[in-house]
Amino acid sequence: MGKASRRKRERRLGLQISEPAAPLTPWSGREKISACLITMVRPLLPPEAGIAEWRMGIAVAALGWNLAILPVAERVREIERLVQDPEANELGVPFLLDLLLVLIAQKLRLYPDDPRLVLSYDIQKAGSGRFHITAMAGLPECMT
């Protein structure tokens, strides 16, 4: 389904997610990080997902994005540390691990050369069934 068709269907269903108007940032020529996170999360959420699901989805996508930036050995250590964290049990460790691996693979497939780290994000209601997602990214210290 094309972008215009998808937006038309979402408007009809009242599920449109507001995306950034301009897809490129002036400083880097890259897509806005919020648009990247939406692209990664949208296929994993049901069409009727509410703000709680979008908040969780964007949070895990941002984590997966940042883990994908790490060298493989460091990424593995970080994932092991995360799944041993007691708070990870709220989602269930196997589910969290599977979801992180899917999102890391998506980041590496869709944005292989994007070195930015997700620094912050916010999801706000923007009307009936619509949300506005903003995010901020920066380059790792070794690249600045």
N, C-alpha and C positions, 0 to 999 in steps of 0.2 A: 504494500500500500504506500502510495506516495505521501509526501509531507502535507500537501494541500488536502488530499482525501482524508488523511488521519485527523487533521485539524477540523475539517468539516464534520466528520463523524463525532469527534469529541464535543464540538459545540452543540450538535444535535442532542447528545446524551447529557449535556450540562457538566461534562467532566474535563473541560479544557484546563490545562496547566499553562499558566502564563510563562512564556519563555522570554529571554532577553530579545529586545528588538534588533539590536545590532549583533551579529554573530562573532565579530572580531574585536579584540581589544586593540587600541591604538599603539600600545607599547610593544606588543609582541607579534601581532598578526595572527594570534591563535584564537580559537574559540573561547568565549567566556567560560570560566571554570564551572559556573552554575549550569550552563547548557551541557557541558560534558557530563556532569553528575546526573542530570535529568536523562540524558541519553543512556547512561549505564543502568539507571534504576527503572525506567519506564517499563521495559519488558518483563521485569520481575514482579511488578505490582498488578493486581487486578484493576480493571477499568474503574471499579467503584471505590477504589482505595480512598480513605479519608486522610485528614491531616496527620493523624498519629502514624499511619502506615508510611506516608511520605516522609515524615520526620525520621522514622527509624530507617527507612530506605536510604535517604540522603546521608544519614550518619554513618551507616555501614559502607556506603559507596565511598565516602570521603576517607574512611579508614582503609578500605581496600586500595584506593588510589594512592594514598601515602605509603602503604606497604609495598606497592608495586614499584615505587621509586627506589627502594632500598636494594642493595646488592643481594643476590639470592641467599647466601649464607646468613646474612643479617636478617633478611625477611623471615627465614625459617625460625630463627631464634625468637624474633618478635612474636610470631604467630604462636609458638609454643608457650611463650610467656602469657600471651593474651588468653589462650584457652585454659590455662591453669588459674586464672583470676576468678575468684568466687562470683563476681558480678556477671561473668560470662555464662554462668549457669542459669541466669534468668531467661535467656533465649534457648538454652540447651547447647552444650558444646558442639555436638556433631552438626547441628543446624548452622550454628555460627561459623564453624570451620568451613563447611560446604559453601555457604554464602560468600564468605571472604575469598575463597579460592575462585569462585565464579567471577566475582567482581575484579579480582586481581587479573585474571585472564582477560576479561573484557577491556580493562585499562590498557594492558599490554598489546592487545589486538587493535583496539580503536585509536589509541593515542600513544604509540610506542616511543616517539621521540619527544614527548612533552615532559620536561623535567620539573614542572611546578609542583609545589606542595599545597594541599588545601589547608588554609590557615583558620578559616571560620566559615560558617554557613548559617542561614536563617530561612525558615519556612513560615510564611504568613498566609492566612486566608485572604483571598482576593475576590470573594463573591461566592455565590452558590456553586459548590463543587469545584471551585478554582483555587489555585494556590500560587503564590509568588515566591520563587526560590532565588535567594541571592547567596553568593559565596565570594570569598576572597582567597587569592592564591599568591604565592611568592616563590622565588627561587631559593633552593637550598643554599646555606652559607658558603659551601664550597664553590658555588657558581657565581657569587656576587662579588 
